[in-house]
Amino acid sequence: MASYAARRRSDLSDLDLKAPKPGEQSRPRRIGVLGGTFDPVHVGHLRGALEVAEALGLDELRMMPSARPPHRDTPQVSAQDRLAMVECAVAGVPPLVVDARELQRDKPSWTIDTLESLRAEMAAETQVFLLLGWDAFCGLPTWHRWEELLQHCHILVLQRPDADSEPPDALRNLLAARSVSDPLALKGPSGQIAFVWQTPLAVSATQIRQLLASGKSVRFLVPDAVLAYIDAHGLYRASN
């Protein structure tokens, strides 16, 4: 029997994701949110974010560096450096923008707090899309107040060919009740789940840190501006 992720890939391959045409009927603003340690930000983060932003016609996709990620190891470099690298990476690449709110909070970077903060600044009808990789999505039942996330956003699960694990039991009923097959059919400001196919890019922040620590090049794995920042500040070298 095919895995859940494999079945989703089959469904997604039939979708024709096209952004709404300019000048179409007025619609609510669409804001995407992609959080992470970005230690460092790399082409996998950026290409995935841009694909989603274009496919769904997002007005903004906010890259949000996390300060104290509850489910991840402590970032290797400072919040200031990680923020600066994301700023370098998205400069001049609309609709990607940087949102530093999680770095301004002196507590763990709970996603529910971020979404509540965002919602307080937006019109009620604004659509918010939280982007999660398959592994992060499967880990949702361990997140702080995770059952409340869909009160504030839609969830877009970024599918990759290697995502062959099954979702935990705690998510199966949620998927049955809240998932839609076409991401462009997500209705209202929040409350639903959709899957989006991602171009596979075999690159990770761990790989990049290891290459840099061993003195090897990471050219073409990170944007040139990010590489220049890493070199200028001596980040991730073996001596750090």
Secondary structure, 3 states (H helix, E strand, C coil): CCCHHHHHHHHHHCCCCCCCCCCCCCCCCEEEEEEECCCCCCHHHHHHHHHHHHHHCCCEEEEEECCCCCCCCCCCCCHHHHHHHHHHHHCCCCCEEECCHHHHCCCCCCHHHHHHHHHHHCCCCCEEEEEEEHHHHHCHHHCCCHHHHHHCCEEEEEECCCCCCCCCHHHHHHHHHHECCCHHHCCCCCCCEEEEECCCCCCCHHHHHHHHHCCCCCECCECHHHHHHHHHHCCCCCCC
